[in-house]
């Protein structure tokens, strides 16, 4: 079978011949009309998710739209591709073959666009798309832009707001190159590298009527808080009618230990969820609400606002972030260079503070 030959050739003769054979497989399966590359990307997600609903969620499309793509693929390849079973939808044998071959095609297309030659940052012109929380963008963007203007003037960056529902599909499709987010179990098709940890601190206005030189545990839970949008899920706040537990307040899964663990279920009243740190510092300066932010971010507070930086009254775990990318781009020279740059800038930023 061609697919077995493709696998054996990859082991014996390398990726170039493997890619050619993957293209040959698709060509042999392609009886009449051509098929769009986006449809192959959709096929990969459908086979992986084994559900039209979940595939639609990952792709950011409506369920009818994905059903239409699946119907088109079924007609094109003359195969059911996904069939119902007692355990849900299952891919047919041919669907599995097609998905594996489609990965080779997409890799080949990426190499045609990006090339296999070395990457010279001083002369190349390209762009990268990153999803990143607003507070990390505020920290990382200035030193990153300074480096690019000096060393790689032809490289452009688009920084987007994160979307947890679409992030996997964006990386799968190549719409997004990198994702900066909390550390979690990576998806099988992605890789990651840790970013430097950052401690959490509390912001409170000068002259606050209830907070003295130190912030006490009871005040931390009784005072209202403002929180960044990226740290809270909207449905969590709605379900809690404006309050969240300390676990939910942290925004990601943390193992709270010691004193913090004993307070894990205590409720915190959220007065407002804001999109940007600029808004958060203004809210704290003009109210009796407090905020919990990263220490590096707190160091950028406008001194005219007269905010105090206090240690949390609980031993909150540090914020641990990571840079994620797709396995498909792991060896791409451009991506490899930019990954190293991002990690170097983040490390240098941590050392400087």
BELHU-V830975 format. One record per residue. N is the residue number from 0. SS is DSSP state (~ for helix, > for strand, _ for the rest). BURIAL is I if it has 16 or more other ideal C-beta (glycine too) atoms within 10 Angstrom, else O. Layout:
BEGIN
n=<N:N>
ss=<SS:SS>
burial=<BURIAL:BURIAL>
END
This chain:
BEGIN
n=<0:1:2:3:4:5:6:7:8:9:10:11:12:13:14:15:16:17:18:19:20:21:22:23:24:25:26:27:28:29:30:31:32:33:34:35:36:37:38:39:40:41:42:43:44:45:46:47:48:49:50:51:52:53:54:55:56:57:58:59:60:61:62:63:64:65:66:67:68:69:70:71:72:73:74:75:76:77:78:79:80:81:82:83:84:85:86:87:88:89:90:91:92:93:94:95:96:97:98:99:100:101:102:103:104:105:106:107:108:109:110:111:112:113:114:115:116:117:118:119:120:121:122:123:124:125:126:127:128:129:130:131:132:133:134:135:136:137:138:139:140:141:142:143:144:145:146:147:148:149:150:151:152:153:154:155:156:157:158:159:160:161:162:163:164:165:166:167:168:169:170:171:172:173:174:175:176:177:178:179:180:181:182:183:184:185:186:187:188:189:190:191:192:193:194:195:196:197:198:199:200:201:202:203:204:205:206:207:208:209:210:211:212:213:214:215:216:217:218:219:220:221:222:223:224:225:226:227:228:229:230:231:232:233:234:235:236:237:238:239:240:241:242:243:244:245:246:247:248:249:250:251:252:253:254:255:256:257:258:259:260:261:262:263:264:265:266:267:268:269:270:271:272:273:274:275:276:277:278:279:280:281:282:283:284:285:286:287:288:289:290:291:292:293:294:295:296:297:298:299:300:301:302:303:304:305:306:307:308:309:310:311:312:313:314:315:316:317:318:319:320:321:322:323:324:325:326:327:328:329:330:331:332:333:334:335:336:337:338:339:340:341:342:343:344:345:346:347:348:349:350:351:352>
ss=<_:~:~:~:~:~:~:~:~:~:~:~:~:_:~:~:~:~:~:~:~:~:~:~:~:~:~:~:~:_:_:_:_:_:_:_:~:~:~:~:~:~:~:~:~:~:~:~:~:_:_:~:~:~:~:~:~:~:~:_:_:_:~:~:~:~:~:~:~:~:~:~:~:~:~:~:~:_:_:_:_:>:>:>:>:_:_:>:>:>:>:_:~:~:~:~:~:~:~:~:~:~:~:~:~:~:~:~:~:~:~:~:~:~:_:_:_:_:_:_:_:_:_:_:_:>:>:>:>:>:>:_:_:~:~:~:~:~:~:~:~:~:~:~:~:~:~:~:~:~:~:_:_:_:>:>:>:>:>:>:_:_:_:_:_:_:~:~:~:~:~:~:~:_:_:_:_:>:>:>:>:>:_:_:_:_:_:_:_:>:>:>:>:>:_:_:_:>:_:>:>:>:>:>:>:_:_:_:_:_:_:_:_:_:_:_:~:~:~:~:~:~:_:_:>:>:>:>:~:~:~:_:_:~:~:~:~:~:~:_:_:_:>:>:>:~:~:~:~:_:_:_:_:_:_:_:_:~:~:~:~:~:_:_:_:_:>:>:>:>:>:>:>:>:_:_:~:~:~:~:~:~:~:~:~:_:_:_:_:>:>:>:>:>:~:~:~:~:_:_:_:_:~:~:~:_:>:>:>:>:>:_:_:_:_:_:_:_:>:_:>:>:>:>:>:>:~:~:~:_:_:_:~:~:~:~:~:~:~:~:~:~:~:~:~:~:~:~:~:~:~:~:_>
burial=<O:O:O:O:O:I:O:O:I:I:O:O:O:O:I:O:O:I:I:O:I:I:O:O:I:I:O:O:I:O:O:O:O:O:I:O:O:O:O:I:I:I:I:I:I:I:I:I:I:I:I:I:O:I:I:I:I:I:I:O:I:O:O:O:O:I:O:O:I:I:O:O:I:O:O:I:I:O:I:O:I:I:O:O:O:O:O:O:I:O:I:O:O:O:I:O:I:I:I:I:I:I:I:I:I:I:I:I:I:I:I:O:O:O:O:O:O:O:I:O:I:O:O:I:O:I:O:I:I:I:I:I:I:I:I:I:I:I:I:I:O:O:O:I:O:O:I:I:O:O:O:I:O:O:I:O:I:O:I:O:O:I:O:O:O:I:I:I:I:I:I:I:I:I:O:I:I:I:I:I:I:I:I:O:O:O:I:O:O:I:O:I:O:O:I:I:O:I:O:I:I:I:I:I:I:O:O:I:O:O:I:O:O:O:I:O:O:O:I:I:I:O:I:I:I:I:I:I:I:I:I:I:O:O:O:O:I:O:O:I:O:O:I:I:O:I:I:I:I:I:I:O:O:I:O:I:O:O:O:I:O:O:I:I:O:I:O:I:O:I:I:O:I:I:O:O:I:O:O:I:I:I:I:I:I:O:O:O:I:I:I:I:I:I:O:I:I:I:O:O:I:O:O:O:O:O:I:I:O:I:O:I:I:I:O:I:I:O:I:O:I:I:I:I:I:I:O:I:I:O:O:I:O:I:I:O:I:I:I:O:I:I:O:O:I:I:O:O:I:O:O:O:O>
END
